[in-house]
Amino acid sequence: MDIRAKIGERIRELRDKLNLSQKDLAYQADLDRSYIAGVEKGQRNISIVNIEKISNALNMNLNDFFNDAKFNS
């Protein structure tokens, strides 16, 4: 699995745990809903700045965001 897919999957998992819609996450991260959808599908090459925005919107820091088994391979 490539890194874009791993990041997208991680965002979707975390968003689902918080019962947030893509629209709600996008609003909280100051990003477009269609951008969030593309990232979750692994279709967008997300910047570290936007990963930080999304992490903050999910109430976590970058260390916690990347602290997942899918990033250990």
N, C-alpha and C positions, 0 to 999 in steps of 0.2 A: 504494500500500500504506500502510495507516495505521501509526502508531508502535507500537501494540500488536503488530501482526503482525511488524513489523521486529524488535522486541525478542525476540519469541518465536522467530523464525527464527534470530536470532543465538545465543540460548541453546542451541537444538537443535544448531546447527552446532558450537559449542564443546564441548558435552557429548559429541557423537558423536566428535569428534577425540580426546577423552580416554577413549573407550570406557566412559563412565559410563551407567548406567541412570538413568531418572528417579528411581527410588527412592534410588539412591546419591547423586545430586545433592541431592535433598531432604534426606536425612539430614545431609550435610555442610553444607548451608545452614540447617539447623534450620527447614525448611518441610515442608509436607505434599506427598506425591507427587501427589495430585490437583490441588493448586495449581500445581505445576510443569507438569503436563499442560495445564491451562487457559491458563497463560501462553504455553507453546509454541504453542498453537493460536490465540493472539491473542484469547482470550475473556476474559482477566482484565485489569483495569486495575492493573498492578503499580506499587507504590510505589518510590521511589528507594531507600528503606531495603532493600527486598527485592532490588532490582537489585544493590545493594552486597553483600548476603549471598551472592547467587548468584555474582557476580564473584569474591568471595573464595574460594568453594568451587571455582571454576574456576581458582584460582591466578592471578588477574589483577586489575589495578586498573580503576577506572571509565574512565579515559582509554583504556586498551587495549580495553576492552569496546566503547566507542563508536567506536573507530578502525576503521571498516569502511565500505566504499563505500555500503552501503544507508542509512547515516545522513547522507550528503552531499547528499541531494536535498531 
